[in-house]
Amino acid sequence: MLHPRARTMLLLAIPALIIGVASSLVLIVVMKVASVLQAMLWTALPTKLGVSADSPAWIIVMVTLTGIAVGLTIRFSPGHAGPDPAQEPLIGAPVPPSALPGLLIALIIGLAGGVSLGPEHPIMAVNIGLAVFLGSRILPRVGALDWTILASAGTIGALFGSPVAAALIFSQTLSSNNDVPLWDKLFAPLMAAAAGALTTSLFFHPHFSLSLPHYGQMQIADIFSGAIVVAIAIALGMVAVWCLPRLHRLMHKLKHPVLILGAGGLILGILGVIGGPVTLFKGLDEMQQLAFSQVFSVSDYLLFAVIKLAALVVAAACGFRGGRIFPMVFVGVALGLMLHEHVDAVPAAITVSCSILGLVLVVTRDAWLSLFMAAVVVPDSTLFPLLCIVMLPAWLLLAGKPMMMAWRNDK
């Protein structure tokens, strides 16, 4: 016979599995549709018209039209495609079901059109909204917070292809001083995260890890090098933190979403011309190009990092529907490779992983998620002790600093 605690945990096991699978399927469908649309816009259409997809004119026109299309979607769709991601945390309040179709359309257009944002925030909002809406009707005794936790855990597992990130994140958010053991609380969310991760792996594998030279034994000097890299990454990230709310306020003086996002698309197109096609889109596939290329110089990597960060700030400030974690990982890779090229005595594994750690920490203020992203992109077990150590000065530097969010009274 099972203990009452075990029976309590099993009550949410089946809903957790269903939500985890459904969260992954929503992500898979969105990414597949966006991929097909991207191929049409950036390969088939320019080929048919006899122009190069990498030409400045095509980049500017396409990204500007993307902004106008997203603006029209936000203006005329029910619920205006949900809340502005620049003013919301990754895991927020449930979005009304009427706003979810517009949110999905705005996300797909942005992903396909080259906007420098990832899918994480809108996918999270859609899955939470669906889980709360349907779950509260099927099992009304289960509270909205429980459905939110299950949906967010399933989405995190699906996004990163692993339940580990969800376990790390919720181990701190669900901890408390009562008598319920932590792993009792983690059971259902971890079940949802595992289901989401396994479902995603059946269809595709997220390409996070980079092929970098193996890092050997940790030296004392490496700790100082890593701490310096983290400090540089945080300093760069805090520039974006300062710029985002101010640019958000400036852009929203235009009032109309079509004007705001059309102007934002034009700026993003110009930035794309300056930085090149590698600085477009969410950044995961593009960061693989940075790691595999042997032709980029220090100035090239610096340009990629600065342009991508600027594009991220512009896209978020204008109200494009997307997340900030994935493009920030690209910035971390570009910055890390630049620092390694500049001082090749510091291994690329250290510069890249520590840059990612610092920049993701700026965006999320979640130490576990930052450690996870750094360890996933540079999958070297000998690095993890170093990353844990350099997290300490990074956390000190960011203590009490403002979040990378826009002010809520801007509109």
Helices and strands as residue ranges (DSSP letters): H 4-11, H 13-39, I 40-44, H 45-49, H 56-76, G 78-81, G 85-87, G 97-99, H 100-113, H 120-138, H 144-160, H 164-173, H 182-203, H 220-251, G 252-254, H 257-275, G 277-279, H 284-292, H 298-318, H 325-342, H 348-364, H 367-377, G 381-383, H 384-398
